Amino acid sequence: MTRIFTISILLAVAQLQINAQQILRTSLVSPLTYEQREGQLRVLTSIVLSGEADSKNTLTLDGEPLSIQTTSRPDSLLAWFPMVGGQNILSCLSVGKVKSSFSVTAPISDNWGFFQKGEIHILQASHQDIAWMDTPEACRKDRIDNIIIPALEMMKTDPDITFEMEQTLNLMEFLEEHPERKDEVIH
């Protein structure tokens, strides 16, 4: 099965050509940056080359020209690769002939086996050890102000959002502080 991937960049970037005898490595940008592009999840990927970028050679992914973005390093580029899929071939071409190729694998496999036709539900949850990062009172305040209240606010705006608290103690503390919000917590 042939996959054609068209990679586009947020910034206005022309098709950039490179002069590289070898593609040394690729790695996901940290922190992980991904977004929906042209109907597919794409992940921002760094490409490290053995030489500097210039106008002699072209990068392709599975034979399709790759739109790329320069970085502050002359031997490094950025491109949006498929986040879900299999193995792809990143190639460096000079005058239409492959000079080097590098195998890249999507971070998430497209072969989900048993789960292929299922649904994945992501549950938001919080875990905070009591007094692990600060005093018990400071942790209590942090849980209420920075975890529980924002979670309740998100649930008000989107009925599909759920939130799980692992300890009833956390909810009891919240209700002690905000008894007027009992109906938001207990249905």
Stockholm file with secondary structure:
# STOCKHOLM 1.0

chainA/1-187         MTRIFTISILLAVAQLQINAQQILRTSLVSPLTYEQREGQLRVLTSIVLSGEADSKNTLTLDGEPLSIQTTSRPDSLLAWFPMVGGQNILSCLSVGKVKSSFSVTAPISDNWGFFQKGEIHILQASHQDIAWMDTPEACRKDRIDNIIIPALEMMKTDPDITFEMEQTLNLMEFLEEHPERKDEVIH
#=GR chainA/1-187 SS CCCCCCCCCSSCCCCCCBCCSCEEEEEECSSCCEEEETTEEEEEEEEEESSCCCSSEEEEETTEECCCEECSSTTEEEEEEESEESEEEEEEEETTEEEEEEEEECSEESCCGGGTTSCCCCCEEECCCTTSSSCHHHHHHHHIIIIIHHHHHHHHHCTTCCEEESCHHHHHHHHHHCGGGHHHHCC
#=GC SS_cons         CCCCCCCCCSSCCCCCCBCCSCEEEEEECSSCCEEEETTEEEEEEEEEESSCCCSSEEEEETTEECCCEECSSTTEEEEEEESEESEEEEEEEETTEEEEEEEEECSEESCCGGGTTSCCCCCEEECCCTTSSSCHHHHHHHHIIIIIHHHHHHHHHCTTCCEEESCHHHHHHHHHHCGGGHHHHCC
//
